[in-house]
């Protein structure tokens, strides 16, 4: 899930295809005129030469679809940047992306990404077919049905995995420690992802012990997460909780503003949450905590894993750098770039990477991730036996904190 700045989403533009290519063209009987022309030193004659040759000589003119060719040309231009998070969306893809951010769509329920040019699972989402099938953060996706993923973009893979509820998709998965891929057949469903859950648990780990630890599992930084977290925070303040465990495992991210808002419950007003770095194109922007700090006096630990990405990493780093909060689990995914969504004509859109996020101490997240202060892995045996040594370690550590 790309980290978006809500204030810039969407930014409406009136840009036709010729805003890119700079001259008019015919669609049926309607002529589209260039409204935003390219720089003088950009020569598109090769593009139009290829276009003309296709029209003159391609064996099956019935396959010509001007709109699809335009979308394909823009996609090719964008993909040439080699950034999996800078993406052109045609109208259908734009609709799908907005559904993702809202937390409701049809599919198998997982966030995927590209790492070292390999398509992989960032995180299966809570209670979804992907999670129930046994997919895990870090699983490498070798094949989707009969299509190998080696040359697929993230969005092409999403198209293949998505589909109507009740239909099935087969994923060939390779996992660390496996000698060969295994096939997972997963039935698609309507995915409605919750933002969080909160429960009181005992720091002793005993079912009959005093429930003095507030355990918050944050699934994603969606539009509803800020409201839901506020409700959970008020419940904590009115409970016997003495300590808090914040679980950001398998949380693929979401809106920056939501992460900033939640950070404001744990940090003093004015403390840095994250720094936006534009690679010298403009001055760095600092995002600070603006909340009420009502939870800042509670001892706190944070759980992370390979599926903690984007806004999860920003929040975890902010708590670590400002308060010395310990991170427990596994190294996070390493997705620390920011995208803006630009709305284009005909309901298409362009998601553009515009900056990198730096932690309050100035460390880059992209491609590196956050290393836990206390490393604890979940083994196959742990999964099979429904054990959670990472949470056990969090309870062990937090009960000593004052």
C-alpha positions as CSV (number, residue, x, y, z in Angstrom):
1,X,0.0,0.0,0.0
2,X,1.5,3.3,-1.0
3,X,1.9,6.0,1.6
4,X,-0.2,9.0,0.5
5,X,-0.5,12.5,1.8
6,X,-4.2,13.0,2.2
7,X,-4.0,16.7,1.6
8,X,-2.7,16.0,-1.9
9,X,-5.1,13.2,-2.7
10,X,-6.6,13.7,-5.2
11,X,-5.1,16.7,-7.0
12,X,-7.3,17.4,-10.0
13,X,-5.7,18.2,-13.3
14,X,-7.2,18.7,-16.8
15,X,-4.5,16.9,-18.8
16,X,-5.3,15.0,-22.0
17,X,-3.0,12.5,-23.6
18,X,-1.5,15.3,-25.7
19,X,-0.3,17.0,-22.5
20,X,2.3,14.2,-22.8
21,X,2.9,14.0,-26.5
22,X,2.2,17.5,-27.5
23,X,0.2,17.4,-30.7
24,X,-3.3,16.7,-31.7
25,X,-4.8,13.4,-32.8
26,X,-8.1,12.1,-34.0
27,X,-10.5,9.8,-32.1
28,X,-13.4,9.1,-34.5
29,X,-14.6,12.5,-35.5
30,X,-13.4,14.4,-32.4
31,X,-10.1,16.2,-32.5
32,X,-8.3,16.6,-29.1
33,X,-6.0,19.7,-28.9
34,X,-2.8,20.0,-26.9
35,X,-3.5,21.9,-23.7
36,X,-0.2,21.5,-22.0
37,X,2.7,21.2,-24.4
38,X,6.0,19.5,-23.8
39,X,9.4,21.3,-23.5
40,X,10.9,22.5,-26.8
41,X,13.7,20.1,-26.6
42,X,11.5,17.0,-26.5
43,X,11.0,15.4,-29.9
44,X,8.2,12.9,-30.3
45,X,8.6,12.3,-34.0
46,X,9.8,8.7,-33.4
47,X,6.6,7.9,-31.4
48,X,4.4,9.2,-34.2
49,X,6.5,7.5,-36.9
50,X,5.9,4.2,-35.1
51,X,2.2,5.0,-34.7
52,X,1.9,5.7,-38.4
53,X,3.7,2.5,-39.4
54,X,1.4,0.4,-37.2
55,X,-1.6,1.9,-38.8
56,X,-0.2,1.3,-42.3
57,X,1.1,-2.2,-41.9
58,X,-0.2,-4.1,-38.9
59,X,-1.9,-7.3,-40.1
60,X,-5.1,-6.9,-38.0
61,X,-6.5,-3.3,-38.0
62,X,-9.5,-4.5,-36.0
63,X,-7.2,-4.8,-32.9
64,X,-6.5,-1.1,-33.0
65,X,-8.0,0.6,-30.0
66,X,-6.8,4.2,-29.8
67,X,-7.6,4.6,-26.1
68,X,-5.9,1.4,-25.1
69,X,-2.8,2.3,-27.2
70,X,-2.7,5.7,-25.5
71,X,-2.9,4.1,-22.0
72,X,-0.2,1.6,-23.1
73,X,2.1,4.4,-24.3
74,X,1.8,6.3,-21.0
75,X,2.3,3.1,-19.0
76,X,5.5,2.4,-20.9
77,X,6.8,5.8,-20.3
78,X,6.1,5.6,-16.6
79,X,7.5,2.0,-16.3
80,X,10.8,3.1,-17.9
81,X,11.6,4.9,-14.6
82,X,12.0,1.5,-12.9
83,X,10.1,2.6,-9.8
84,X,7.4,0.1,-8.9
85,X,5.5,2.8,-6.9
86,X,5.2,5.3,-9.8
87,X,2.3,4.0,-11.8
88,X,-0.2,5.1,-14.4
89,X,-3.8,3.9,-13.7
90,X,-6.4,3.7,-16.4
91,X,-10.0,4.4,-15.3
92,X,-10.6,0.8,-14.1
93,X,-7.3,0.7,-12.2
94,X,-8.0,4.1,-10.7
95,X,-11.3,2.8,-9.3
96,X,-9.5,-0.3,-7.9
97,X,-6.8,1.8,-6.2
98,X,-9.4,4.0,-4.5
99,X,-11.2,0.9,-3.3
100,X,-7.9,-0.4,-1.8
101,X,-7.4,2.8,0.2
102,X,-11.0,2.7,1.5
103,X,-10.4,-0.8,2.7
104,X,-13.1,-2.6,0.7
105,X,-12.6,-4.7,-2.4
106,X,-12.9,-8.2,-4.0
107,X,-9.9,-10.4,-4.1
108,X,-7.8,-12.6,-1.7
109,X,-6.8,-9.9,0.8
110,X,-3.0,-9.3,0.7
111,X,-0.6,-6.5,0.0
112,X,2.1,-7.3,-2.5
113,X,5.3,-5.5,-3.5
114,X,8.6,-5.9,-5.4
115,X,11.8,-6.5,-3.6
116,X,15.1,-7.2,-5.5
117,X,13.0,-7.5,-8.6
118,X,11.0,-10.3,-7.1
119,X,7.2,-10.1,-6.5
120,X,6.4,-11.0,-2.9
121,X,3.8,-10.8,-0.2
122,X,4.2,-7.8,2.0
123,X,1.3,-8.8,4.3
124,X,-1.8,-11.0,4.2
125,X,-4.6,-8.9,5.7
126,X,-6.4,-9.9,8.9
127,X,-9.2,-12.5,8.4
128,X,-8.9,-12.7,4.6
129,X,-8.6,-15.7,2.3
130,X,-4.9,-15.0,1.9
131,X,-4.3,-15.2,5.6
132,X,-6.5,-18.3,6.1
133,X,-4.7,-20.1,3.2
134,X,-1.4,-19.7,5.1
135,X,0.4,-17.0,3.1
136,X,3.0,-15.0,5.1
137,X,5.0,-11.8,4.8
138,X,8.1,-12.4,2.7
139,X,6.6,-15.2,0.6
140,X,7.8,-14.9,-3.0
141,X,5.1,-15.2,-5.7
142,X,6.6,-17.2,-8.6
143,X,3.4,-17.8,-10.7
144,X,-0.2,-16.6,-10.7
145,X,-2.3,-19.3,-12.3
146,X,-0.4,-20.0,-15.5
147,X,1.5,-16.7,-15.7
148,X,5.1,-16.4,-14.4
149,X,5.7,-13.2,-12.4
150,X,9.3,-12.5,-13.5
151,X,8.3,-9.7,-16.0
152,X,5.1,-8.5,-14.3
153,X,4.7,-5.1,-12.7
154,X,3.0,-4.9,-9.3
155,X,-0.2,-3.6,-10.9
156,X,-0.2,-6.3,-13.6
157,X,0.0,-8.9,-10.8
158,X,-2.8,-7.2,-8.9
159,X,-5.0,-7.5,-11.9
160,X,-4.4,-11.2,-12.2
161,X,-4.9,-11.9,-8.5
162,X,-8.0,-9.8,-8.1
163,X,-11.4,-11.1,-9.3
164,X,-15.0,-11.6,-8.5
165,X,-15.8,-13.2,-5.1
166,X,-16.3,-16.9,-5.3
167,X,-13.7,-17.4,-8.1
168,X,-10.3,-19.1,-7.5
169,X,-6.7,-18.1,-8.1
170,X,-3.7,-20.3,-7.8
171,X,-0.4,-18.9,-6.5
172,X,2.9,-20.7,-6.7
173,X,4.9,-19.6,-3.6
174,X,8.5,-20.1,-2.5
175,X,9.3,-19.5,1.1
176,X,12.7,-19.2,2.9
177,X,13.8,-22.7,3.9
178,X,11.7,-24.4,1.2
179,X,13.4,-26.4,-1.6
180,X,10.6,-26.0,-4.1
181,X,7.5,-23.8,-4.7
182,X,4.1,-24.9,-3.4
183,X,0.8,-24.0,-4.9
184,X,-1.9,-22.2,-2.9
185,X,-5.4,-22.3,-4.3
186,X,-7.3,-19.4,-2.8
187,X,-11.0,-18.5,-3.3
188,X,-11.6,-14.8,-3.7
189,X,-14.0,-13.0,-1.4
190,X,-15.3,-9.5,-0.6
191,X,-12.5,-8.0,1.5
192,X,-13.4,-5.6,4.2
193,X,-10.3,-4.8,6.2
194,X,-10.7,-3.6,9.8
195,X,-8.5,-0.8,10.9
196,X,-7.6,-2.1,14.4
197,X,-8.6,-4.2,17.4
198,X,-7.9,-3.5,21.1
199,X,-8.0,-5.8,24.0
200,X,-6.8,-5.9,27.6
201,X,-4.3,-8.7,28.4
202,X,-2.3,-9.8,31.4
203,X,1.4,-8.8,31.6
204,X,1.9,-12.2,33.5
205,X,0.7,-14.1,30.4
206,X,-1.8,-15.9,32.6
207,X,-5.4,-16.0,31.6
208,X,-6.5,-15.3,35.2
209,X,-3.8,-12.5,35.8
210,X,-4.6,-8.8,36.1
211,X,-5.4,-7.4,32.7
212,X,-3.1,-4.4,32.9
213,X,-1.7,-4.3,29.3
214,X,-3.6,-2.6,26.4
215,X,-2.8,-4.6,23.3
216,X,-3.6,-2.6,20.1
217,X,-3.3,-4.4,16.8
218,X,-3.3,-1.8,14.0
219,X,-4.1,-3.5,10.6
220,X,-3.7,-0.5,8.3
221,X,-3.7,3.3,8.2
222,X,-7.0,3.6,6.4
223,X,-9.4,6.5,6.4
224,X,-11.2,5.0,9.4
225,X,-8.1,4.2,11.5
226,X,-7.9,7.7,13.1
227,X,-11.5,7.5,14.4
228,X,-11.1,3.9,15.5
229,X,-7.8,4.7,17.3
230,X,-9.3,7.7,19.1
231,X,-12.1,5.4,20.4
232,X,-9.5,2.8,21.5
233,X,-7.3,5.4,23.2
234,X,-10.3,6.8,25.2
235,X,-11.1,3.2,26.2
236,X,-7.5,2.8,27.4
237,X,-7.6,6.0,29.4
238,X,-10.7,4.8,31.2
239,X,-9.3,1.3,31.8
240,X,-6.8,-0.1,34.4
241,X,-4.2,-0.3,31.7
242,X,-0.6,0.5,32.9
243,X,1.3,-0.4,29.7
244,X,0.7,-0.6,26.0
245,X,1.8,-3.0,23.2
246,X,1.3,-1.6,19.7
247,X,1.3,-4.4,17.1
248,X,2.2,-3.2,13.6
249,X,3.0,-6.6,12.2
250,X,1.8,-7.2,8.7
251,X,0.5,-3.6,8.5
252,X,1.2,-2.5,4.9
253,X,0.7,1.3,5.5
254,X,-1.8,3.8,4.3
255,X,-2.2,7.6,4.8
256,X,0.6,9.6,6.3
257,X,-1.9,11.9,8.1
258,X,-3.3,8.9,9.9
259,X,0.1,7.8,11.1
260,X,0.9,11.4,12.2
261,X,-2.4,11.6,14.1
262,X,-1.8,8.4,15.9
263,X,1.8,9.4,16.7
264,X,0.3,12.5,18.4
265,X,-1.2,10.3,21.1
266,X,2.2,8.9,22.1
267,X,4.5,11.9,21.5
268,X,4.8,15.4,22.9
269,X,3.4,18.1,20.6
270,X,6.1,19.3,18.2
271,X,8.2,16.2,18.3
272,X,9.2,15.0,14.8
273,X,7.2,12.2,13.3
274,X,9.0,12.0,9.9
275,X,11.0,14.1,7.5
276,X,10.1,14.3,3.8
277,X,13.2,14.5,1.7
278,X,12.9,15.7,-2.0
279,X,16.5,14.8,-3.0
280,X,17.5,18.5,-3.2
281,X,14.7,19.4,-5.5
282,X,13.2,21.5,-2.7
283,X,13.5,22.1,1.1
284,X,12.9,19.1,3.4
285,X,9.5,19.1,5.1
286,X,9.2,18.1,8.7
287,X,6.0,16.5,10.0
288,X,5.5,16.9,13.7
289,X,3.2,15.4,16.3
290,X,0.1,17.6,16.8
291,X,-2.0,15.5,19.1
292,X,-2.8,15.6,22.8
293,X,0.0,13.3,24.1
294,X,-2.5,11.5,26.3
295,X,-0.8,8.2,25.9
296,X,2.8,9.5,26.2
297,X,3.3,8.5,29.8
298,X,2.4,4.8,29.3
299,X,5.3,2.3,28.9
300,X,5.2,1.1,25.3
301,X,6.8,-1.5,23.0
302,X,6.1,-2.0,19.3
303,X,5.9,-5.3,17.3
304,X,7.1,-5.3,13.7
305,X,7.8,-7.9,11.0
306,X,8.6,-8.2,7.3
307,X,5.0,-7.1,6.6
308,X,5.3,-3.8,8.4
309,X,5.7,-1.2,5.7
310,X,5.3,2.4,4.8
311,X,3.2,4.3,7.5
312,X,3.9,1.4,9.9
313,X,7.6,2.0,9.6
314,X,7.2,5.8,10.0
315,X,5.2,5.4,13.2
316,X,7.6,2.8,14.7
317,X,10.6,4.9,13.9
318,X,9.0,8.0,15.4
319,X,8.3,6.2,18.6
320,X,11.8,4.6,18.7
321,X,13.7,7.8,17.9
322,X,11.7,10.2,20.2
323,X,11.0,7.9,23.1
324,X,13.5,5.1,22.9
325,X,10.6,2.6,22.4
326,X,11.9,-0.9,21.8
327,X,11.0,-2.6,18.5
328,X,10.4,-6.3,18.8
329,X,10.2,-8.9,16.1
330,X,11.8,-9.0,12.6
331,X,13.3,-6.3,10.2
332,X,10.5,-4.4,8.5
333,X,9.8,-4.3,4.8
334,X,11.6,-1.1,3.9
335,X,9.0,1.0,2.0
336,X,9.8,4.6,2.8
337,X,8.9,6.7,-0.3
338,X,5.9,9.0,-0.7
339,X,3.5,9.1,-3.6
340,X,1.1,11.8,-4.8
341,X,-2.0,10.7,-6.8
342,X,-2.6,13.1,-9.7
343,X,-6.0,12.8,-11.3
344,X,-5.9,12.9,-15.1
345,X,-8.6,13.2,-17.7
346,X,-11.1,10.5,-18.5
347,X,-11.0,9.2,-14.8
348,X,-7.4,8.0,-15.2
349,X,-4.7,8.9,-12.7
350,X,-0.9,8.9,-12.1
351,X,0.7,7.9,-8.8
352,X,4.1,9.5,-8.6
353,X,7.0,9.0,-6.2
354,X,7.9,12.5,-5.2
355,X,10.1,12.1,-2.1
356,X,11.7,9.7,0.5
357,X,10.8,9.5,4.1
358,X,13.5,9.9,6.7
359,X,13.2,8.9,10.3
360,X,13.4,11.7,13.0
361,X,17.2,10.8,13.2
362,X,17.6,11.2,9.5
363,X,17.8,7.5,8.5
364,X,16.4,6.4,5.2
365,X,13.8,3.6,5.3
366,X,13.5,2.5,1.6
367,X,15.3,-0.7,0.8
368,X,16.6,-0.9,4.4
369,X,13.7,-1.2,6.8
370,X,13.8,-1.0,10.6
371,X,15.9,-3.5,12.5
372,X,14.3,-4.6,15.7
373,X,16.0,-3.9,19.0
374,X,15.0,-7.4,20.1
375,X,14.9,-9.9,17.2
376,X,12.4,-12.8,17.5
377,X,11.3,-15.0,14.6
378,X,8.1,-16.9,14.1
379,X,8.9,-20.4,12.9
380,X,6.7,-22.8,10.9
381,X,6.2,-24.7,14.1
382,X,5.0,-21.5,15.8
383,X,2.5,-20.9,13.0
384,X,1.2,-24.4,13.1
385,X,0.8,-24.5,16.8
386,X,-0.7,-21.0,17.0
387,X,2.2,-19.7,19.2
388,X,3.4,-16.1,19.2
389,X,6.9,-15.8,20.7
390,X,7.1,-12.2,19.5
391,X,4.1,-11.2,21.6
392,X,5.4,-13.3,24.5
393,X,8.7,-11.4,24.3
394,X,6.9,-8.1,24.2
395,X,5.0,-9.0,27.4
396,X,8.2,-10.2,29.1
397,X,9.9,-6.8,28.3
398,X,7.0,-4.5,29.0
399,X,6.2,-5.8,32.5
400,X,9.7,-4.5,33.5
401,X,9.1,-1.0,32.2
402,X,7.9,1.7,34.6
